[in-house]
Amino acid sequence: MIGVVYKSTGSWYTVKATSGDFYECRIKGKFRIKGIKSTNPIAVGDKVTFEVEETGDETVGVISEIANRKNYIIRKSVNLSKQTHIIAANLDQVFLMVTLNNPPTSTSFIDRFLVTAEAYQIPAILLFNKTDTYSPEETDEIKYLAALYRSIGYQCIGISSTTGKNIDQVKELMSGKTSMFSGHSGVGKSTLVNTIEPKLDLKTKKISTQHSQGQHTTTFAEMYDLEFGAKIIDTPGIKGFGIVDMEKEEIGNYFPDFFKLKDQCKFNNCLHIEEPKCAIKDALDNDEIAWSRYRSYVQMIKGEEENYRVDIHGEKK
């Protein structure tokens, strides 16, 4: 039988067969996919081949094969720095939810996520959530960030799950596609999914006031079929986003604002750090590239781990 993985708990997988029936499945033997040292060999969104076995009163599926992935979103595993974690596979687009505070989303985090989406050719859309809670000064801050990322070419939408602002626009973008929602814990992913499809009634929690960070409400990535012909993958909140398997020389290619200028650098292999006659650094001096973007880039080049406790500009607190 052939199906799509809708939920992964690490050892068991909920698979929807082409018939529309759901099966609880496990893996047959050990999987190693093209050298990826992943903590999860099978991810939500994977297309799999499985066989059904009758064990007593139970019907259990055994996954024997994974189809080639169109794409996937991957990051460094939280506790095992040398291993990776595939968040979801076979996506049409990703929505990164951004909040100015409660919790703060840094530009460093945004840029790392966008670089990974670019590397795997997944269209990314930024959703600036909780717009109904901001002061006039904070609203200006959000407008500045949205203008920055729009100028690079990313679609940016200000939303509020509470008031319903621009939710119809998000639903329109989702229609007929498989989308993933991502972001820090507490940015409102599950609340947004509930607003889009109230019948799902996903669990939500209040922000932890001690650290202005969200509490994990989604434990495992899970895909849902929505009534208006869309599929959504709700994911656990992530604190940091370590980039994976990128050579220093290629990271700049995944910054669209850098890539369009790189052929103007004196050296073909310019890393835009110390080299003379660098078009990226010239653009930086002329305010044509944002300093927050350049800081993110240098962090990635140097292999620095992202610091979660940073402000919206990427400055460490």
C-alpha positions in Angstrom: 0.0 0.0 0.0 1.1 3.6 -0.6 0.3 6.5 1.7 1.5 9.8 3.2 2.8 10.3 6.8 0.5 12.6 8.7 2.1 12.2 12.2 5.4 11.0 13.5 6.1 10.3 17.2 9.6 9.0 16.6 8.7 5.4 16.8 5.2 5.2 15.4 3.8 6.9 12.3 0.2 7.7 11.3 -0.1 7.1 7.6 -3.0 8.0 5.4 -3.4 5.5 2.6 -4.6 6.4 -0.9 -7.9 4.9 0.1 -8.3 7.6 2.7 -7.9 5.2 5.6 -5.4 5.9 8.4 -3.0 3.2 9.7 -0.6 3.2 12.6 2.8 2.1 11.2 6.3 1.3 12.4 9.5 1.1 10.4 10.9 -2.1 9.0 14.5 -2.4 10.1 16.8 0.7 10.0 16.5 3.5 7.5 19.5 5.4 6.1 18.4 8.0 3.5 21.2 9.1 1.3 23.7 9.7 4.1 21.4 12.0 6.1 22.3 11.5 9.7 18.9 12.4 11.0 17.2 11.7 14.3 14.0 10.9 12.4 14.4 8.9 9.2 10.8 9.4 8.3 9.1 12.8 8.5 5.6 14.2 8.2 4.8 14.6 4.5 6.9 11.7 3.4 5.3 9.3 0.8 5.8 5.7 1.9 5.1 2.2 0.9 3.8 -0.1 3.7 2.3 -3.5 4.3 -0.5 -4.3 6.7 0.0 -7.0 9.3 -2.7 -8.5 11.6 -1.3 -9.0 15.1 -4.1 -10.4 17.3 -6.8 -7.8 17.4 -4.6 -5.1 16.0 -3.9 -4.0 12.4 -0.4 -2.6 12.1 1.3 -1.2 9.1 5.0 -1.8 8.4 6.8 0.9 6.4 9.3 -0.7 3.9 10.2 2.2 1.6 10.3 6.0 1.4 9.7 7.7 -1.9 12.2 10.4 -3.1 11.5 13.7 -1.4 10.6 16.8 -3.5 12.1 18.9 -0.7 12.3 19.1 3.1 13.0 21.6 5.9 15.9 20.4 8.1 17.8 21.8 11.1 20.4 20.8 13.6 19.0 18.5 16.3 18.5 20.3 19.6 20.7 18.1 21.8 22.8 16.2 19.3 24.7 18.9 17.4 26.2 16.4 14.9 22.7 15.1 14.0 19.9 16.7 12.1 16.1 16.8 12.4 13.9 16.8 9.4 10.9 18.9 10.4 8.7 18.1 7.3 8.9 16.9 3.7 7.3 17.5 0.4 6.1 21.0 1.0 4.5 23.5 -1.4 5.3 26.5 0.9 6.3 27.4 4.5 4.9 30.2 6.7 7.2 31.5 9.3 5.4 33.2 12.1 7.1 36.3 13.6 6.3 38.2 16.8 8.0 41.3 18.1 7.7 40.3 21.7 6.0 37.5 23.7 8.2 35.9 22.4 10.7 38.0 20.5 11.7 36.7 17.1 15.2 37.8 16.1 16.2 38.6 12.5 19.0 36.1 13.0 16.3 33.3 13.4 14.3 34.7 10.5 17.3 34.7 8.2 18.4 31.2 9.1 15.0 29.9 8.4 14.8 31.7 5.1 18.2 30.5 4.0 17.2 26.9 4.6 13.9 27.4 2.7 16.0 28.9 -0.2 18.4 26.0 -0.2 15.6 23.5 -0.6 13.6 25.7 -3.0 10.6 26.1 -0.8 8.7 29.4 -1.1 8.6 31.1 2.3 6.0 33.6 3.5 6.4 35.7 6.7 3.4 36.1 8.9 3.7 39.0 11.5 1.3 37.8 14.2 -0.4 39.5 17.1 -0.7 42.8 15.3 -3.6 43.8 17.5 -1.3 43.8 20.6 1.4 46.3 19.5 1.9 49.9 20.5 2.3 52.5 17.7 6.1 52.3 18.1 6.0 48.5 17.9 3.7 48.7 14.9 6.3 50.9 13.2 9.0 48.3 14.0 6.9 45.6 12.4 6.3 47.8 9.3 10.0 48.4 9.0 10.7 44.6 9.2 8.0 43.8 6.7 9.3 46.5 4.3 12.8 45.1 4.6 11.8 41.5 3.7 9.4 42.6 1.0 12.3 44.6 -0.6 14.2 41.3 -0.8 11.3 39.5 -2.4 9.4 37.8 0.4 5.7 38.1 0.9 4.9 39.5 4.3 1.4 39.6 5.9 0.4 41.2 9.2 -2.2 39.0 10.9 -4.1 38.6 14.1 -5.7 35.3 15.0 -7.7 37.1 17.7 -9.3 39.7 15.4 -9.1 37.7 12.2 -7.0 40.3 10.4 -5.9 39.0 7.0 -6.7 35.3 7.8 -8.7 35.0 4.6 -5.6 36.1 2.7 -3.6 33.3 4.4 -6.3 30.8 3.6 -6.3 31.8 0.0 -2.5 31.2 -0.2 -3.0 27.8 1.4 -5.8 26.5 -0.8 -4.8 23.4 -2.8 -1.4 23.3 -1.2 0.6 21.6 1.6 1.9 24.3 3.9 3.9 24.2 7.1 3.6 26.7 9.9 6.8 27.3 11.9 8.3 29.7 14.5 9.2 29.9 18.2 6.9 28.4 20.8 4.3 30.9 21.7 4.1 32.8 18.4 0.6 31.5 17.9 0.9 28.7 15.4 -1.8 26.4 17.0 -4.1 29.4 17.6 -3.8 30.4 14.0 -4.6 26.9 12.8 -7.7 26.9 15.1 -8.8 30.2 13.7 -8.4 28.9 10.1 -10.2 25.6 11.0 -12.0 25.8 14.4 -13.0 22.1 14.3 -9.4 21.0 14.8 -9.4 22.6 18.3 -5.6 22.3 18.8 -4.3 22.8 22.3 -2.8 26.2 23.1 -1.0 27.6 26.1 -0.2 31.0 27.5 3.2 32.6 27.2 5.6 31.9 30.0 6.0 35.3 31.7 9.4 34.3 33.2 11.2 34.2 29.9 8.7 35.7 27.5 9.0 32.4 25.7 6.1 30.1 24.6 5.5 26.8 26.2 5.5 23.8 23.8 2.0 22.8 23.0 2.6 20.8 19.8 4.8 17.9 20.8 5.1 16.3 17.3 4.7 17.6 13.8 1.3 16.7 12.5 -0.5 17.2 9.2 -4.2 18.0 8.9 -6.6 18.0 6.0 -8.6 21.3 6.0 -12.1 21.7 4.7 -11.2 24.3 2.0 -8.8 21.9 0.2 -5.6 22.6 2.0 -3.1 20.6 4.0 -1.3 22.2 7.0 1.6 20.8 9.0 1.7 22.2 12.5 5.1 21.9 14.1 6.6 22.1 17.6 8.0 25.5 18.5 11.7 25.8 17.8 14.1 27.9 19.8 17.1 27.9 17.5 17.6 27.1 13.9 21.0 25.7 13.1 21.7 25.5 9.3 22.9 22.1 7.9 25.3 20.9 5.3 26.1 24.2 3.7 29.6 25.2 2.5 30.7 28.7 3.4 31.0 29.5 -0.3 27.3 28.7 -1.0 25.6 30.4 2.0 25.5 33.8 0.3 23.7 32.2 -2.7 20.7 31.7 -0.4 20.5 35.4 0.5 18.7 36.8 -2.6 19.8 40.3 -1.8 23.4 39.2 -1.8 23.1 36.8 -4.8 21.9 39.5 -7.2 25.1 41.5 -6.5 27.7 38.7 -6.2 28.8 38.8 -9.8 29.9 42.4 -9.2 32.5 41.3 -6.6 36.1 41.4 -7.8 36.7 37.7 -6.8 34.4 34.9 -7.9 34.9 33.1 -4.6 34.4 36.3 -2.5 33.0 35.5 1.0 32.1 39.2 1.5 34.2 39.4 4.7 37.7 40.6 4.2 38.0 40.7 0.4 38.6 44.0 -1.4 36.2 45.4 -4.0 33.3 43.5 -2.6 29.9 44.5 -4.0 28.1 43.2 -0.9 30.1 45.4 1.5 29.7 48.4 -0.8 25.9 47.9 -0.8 26.1 47.6 3.0 27.9 51.0 3.2 25.3 52.5 0.9 22.4 51.2 2.9 21.3 48.9 0.1 21.6 45.8 2.3 20.4 45.7 5.9 23.0 45.4 8.6 20.8 42.8 10.3 21.1 40.6 7.2 24.8 41.0 7.0 25.2 40.1 10.7 23.2 37.0 10.2 25.3 36.0 7.2 28.6 36.5 9.1 27.2 34.4 12.0 26.5 31.6 9.6 29.9 31.9 7.8 31.7 31.6 11.2 29.5 28.7 12.2 28.2 30.5 15.3 25.2 29.0 16.9 22.2 31.2 17.0 21.6 32.9 20.4 17.9 32.8 21.2 18.1 35.8 23.7 18.5 38.5 21.1 16.3 41.4 20.2 14.4 41.8 16.9 17.5 43.4 15.3 19.7 40.4 16.1 21.6 42.2 18.8 22.4 40.0 21.8 20.8 41.0 25.1 
